[in-house]
Amino acid sequence: MDALRLLPVLGVMLFMLPLFWPAGGDAAVATVPMSRAVTYVFGVWAVLIAAALLLWRALWLTGGPVTDGEAAQEDPL
């Protein structure tokens, strides 16, 4: 469940990564072509969708998250 909650944070960090790539202006620094940047963004998007699907399926197969009431009934301490 925690991994599903952290997935959007990971997604935001990965989507913001191209902001640190070198841009034009300095001839000594190689720039990243737009085609590679678009491929990266859609690749990250597809990986995030697949990760969310796999994590959701794993959570569903294990019976879902345990609520506070269920945890209190199982563990009396």
Backbone bond lengths (Angstrom), bond angles and torsions (degrees), N, CA, C in turn:
res aa  C-N    CA-C-N  psi(-1)  N-CA   C-N-CA  omega(-1)  CA-C   N-CA-C  phi
1 M - - - 1.451 - - 1.538 110.23 -
2 D 1.334 115.44 -38.77 1.465 118.65 179.55 1.526 111.63 -65.66
3 A 1.316 116.45 -35.41 1.466 119.65 178.73 1.530 110.54 -64.78
4 L 1.327 117.15 -38.11 1.467 119.91 176.98 1.517 111.17 -65.85
5 R 1.319 116.93 -34.18 1.467 120.20 179.27 1.524 111.78 -72.68
6 L 1.324 117.32 -30.55 1.461 120.58 -179.38 1.521 113.33 -86.80
7 L 1.308 117.91 -12.52 1.459 121.53 -178.45 1.539 112.77 -59.40
8 P 1.335 120.84 -42.51 1.473 118.95 176.76 1.528 113.27 -63.34
9 V 1.324 117.35 -34.54 1.467 120.48 178.13 1.525 109.58 -65.61
10 L 1.321 116.51 -43.97 1.460 120.58 176.60 1.524 110.42 -61.22
11 G 1.331 116.59 -41.18 1.459 120.81 179.26 1.514 112.51 -61.86
12 V 1.324 117.14 -42.51 1.468 120.52 179.15 1.524 110.08 -63.97
13 M 1.324 116.83 -42.48 1.464 119.45 179.41 1.526 111.01 -63.83
14 L 1.339 116.71 -41.95 1.462 119.31 179.77 1.526 112.29 -68.81
15 F 1.334 117.40 -35.41 1.462 120.20 178.57 1.525 111.76 -71.92
16 M 1.320 117.80 -25.93 1.460 120.53 179.82 1.528 112.66 -86.48
17 L 1.313 117.39 -11.65 1.459 121.26 -179.31 1.532 113.06 -57.39
18 P 1.336 121.17 -39.49 1.474 119.64 179.08 1.532 113.44 -62.12
19 L 1.320 118.45 -17.45 1.465 119.83 177.08 1.525 111.40 -66.24
20 F 1.318 117.67 -22.25 1.456 121.76 179.87 1.533 112.79 -92.15
21 W 1.322 116.96 -5.17 1.454 120.02 177.65 1.520 109.22 -70.06
22 P 1.323 117.50 148.34 1.471 119.33 -178.65 1.528 111.18 -66.36
23 A 1.313 114.28 138.89 1.465 121.16 177.53 1.529 108.35 -106.98
24 G 1.309 115.87 175.72 1.464 120.20 -179.49 1.520 111.50 -65.59
25 G 1.305 116.11 174.43 1.452 120.48 177.83 1.521 112.49 119.23
26 D 1.320 117.56 -37.94 1.453 121.24 179.42 1.527 108.13 -113.90
27 A 1.303 116.79 121.70 1.468 120.92 -176.39 1.529 111.76 -71.19
28 A 1.330 117.92 -22.07 1.460 120.71 -177.67 1.532 112.27 -78.03
29 V 1.327 117.07 -20.73 1.464 121.56 -177.26 1.529 108.59 -101.97
30 A 1.312 116.07 127.70 1.463 120.47 178.79 1.533 109.21 -74.84
31 T 1.304 116.46 133.58 1.459 120.93 179.42 1.523 110.08 -91.25
32 V 1.316 115.11 162.34 1.465 121.40 178.69 1.523 107.66 -94.01
33 P 1.327 117.72 126.92 1.467 119.49 179.19 1.533 111.18 -64.77
34 M 1.315 115.28 149.58 1.463 120.83 -178.92 1.524 111.24 -61.11
35 S 1.320 117.39 -34.70 1.467 120.04 -179.92 1.528 110.93 -63.27
36 R 1.320 117.24 -38.26 1.463 120.55 178.35 1.528 110.68 -69.87
37 A 1.326 117.88 -37.44 1.463 121.35 179.13 1.530 110.79 -66.16
38 V 1.329 117.11 -42.45 1.465 120.65 179.16 1.523 110.32 -66.86
39 T 1.321 117.16 -40.09 1.465 120.95 176.49 1.522 110.44 -61.47
40 Y 1.324 117.38 -41.11 1.462 121.66 178.46 1.534 110.67 -62.37
41 V 1.322 116.97 -47.07 1.466 120.60 -177.64 1.528 110.71 -62.25
42 F 1.319 118.04 -46.40 1.461 119.70 179.58 1.519 111.96 -70.52
43 G 1.323 117.63 -30.51 1.463 120.55 174.77 1.520 111.77 -65.51
44 V 1.332 116.53 -44.37 1.465 120.88 176.93 1.522 109.96 -62.42
45 W 1.319 116.19 -42.15 1.459 120.99 179.76 1.534 110.44 -59.90
46 A 1.331 116.86 -45.51 1.468 120.65 -179.92 1.530 111.34 -66.28
47 V 1.321 117.59 -39.74 1.465 120.64 178.97 1.527 110.71 -65.89
48 L 1.325 117.87 -39.48 1.469 120.78 177.71 1.526 111.56 -64.20
49 I 1.315 117.18 -39.29 1.456 120.42 177.66 1.526 110.16 -65.11
50 A 1.326 116.69 -45.01 1.469 120.48 179.54 1.527 111.03 -64.34
51 A 1.327 117.57 -41.00 1.462 120.61 179.33 1.528 110.89 -65.14
52 A 1.328 117.36 -41.48 1.459 120.23 177.99 1.519 111.06 -63.84
53 L 1.320 116.93 -39.92 1.464 120.84 178.32 1.531 111.18 -64.25
54 L 1.332 116.46 -46.13 1.463 119.99 -179.81 1.529 112.11 -65.44
55 L 1.325 117.07 -41.70 1.463 119.73 178.84 1.522 111.31 -67.56
56 W 1.341 117.07 -39.35 1.461 120.27 178.13 1.521 110.34 -63.83
57 R 1.339 116.26 -42.46 1.462 119.79 -179.58 1.529 111.19 -65.23
58 A 1.312 116.87 -41.15 1.465 120.13 177.77 1.525 110.69 -62.97
59 L 1.312 116.75 -40.13 1.467 120.71 178.69 1.521 110.32 -67.52
60 W 1.332 117.13 -39.23 1.454 121.00 -178.95 1.531 111.00 -67.84
61 L 1.334 116.53 -39.47 1.463 120.34 -179.29 1.531 112.58 -69.40
62 T 1.316 117.16 -27.83 1.462 119.80 179.40 1.522 112.32 -85.07
63 G 1.294 118.40 -2.01 1.458 121.30 177.36 1.510 114.25 100.96
64 G 1.287 118.51 7.43 1.448 121.85 176.52 1.511 112.31 85.78
65 P 1.325 115.74 175.89 1.458 120.18 -178.97 1.530 111.32 -72.02
66 V 1.312 115.86 151.80 1.457 121.66 177.68 1.517 107.64 -89.86
67 T 1.326 116.68 126.56 1.456 120.50 178.10 1.517 109.83 -82.49
68 D 1.311 117.08 169.38 1.460 121.32 -178.37 1.525 111.61 -63.87
69 G 1.332 117.77 -36.74 1.452 120.89 179.51 1.521 111.92 -66.99
70 E 1.326 116.72 -39.58 1.462 120.04 177.93 1.516 111.41 -68.93
71 A 1.312 117.65 -36.66 1.459 121.08 179.11 1.521 110.53 -67.14
72 A 1.323 117.91 -36.47 1.449 121.41 179.71 1.524 111.19 -68.55
73 Q 1.328 117.93 -34.35 1.461 121.49 179.39 1.531 110.77 -72.79
74 E 1.325 117.35 -34.46 1.460 120.30 -177.55 1.523 111.98 -78.55
75 D 1.315 118.00 -37.61 1.457 121.97 -175.56 1.529 109.01 -119.44
76 P 1.326 119.19 100.41 1.465 120.20 -175.86 1.515 113.47 -72.48
77 L 1.322 119.66 -12.36 1.461 120.99 -179.19 1.466 107.96 -79.55
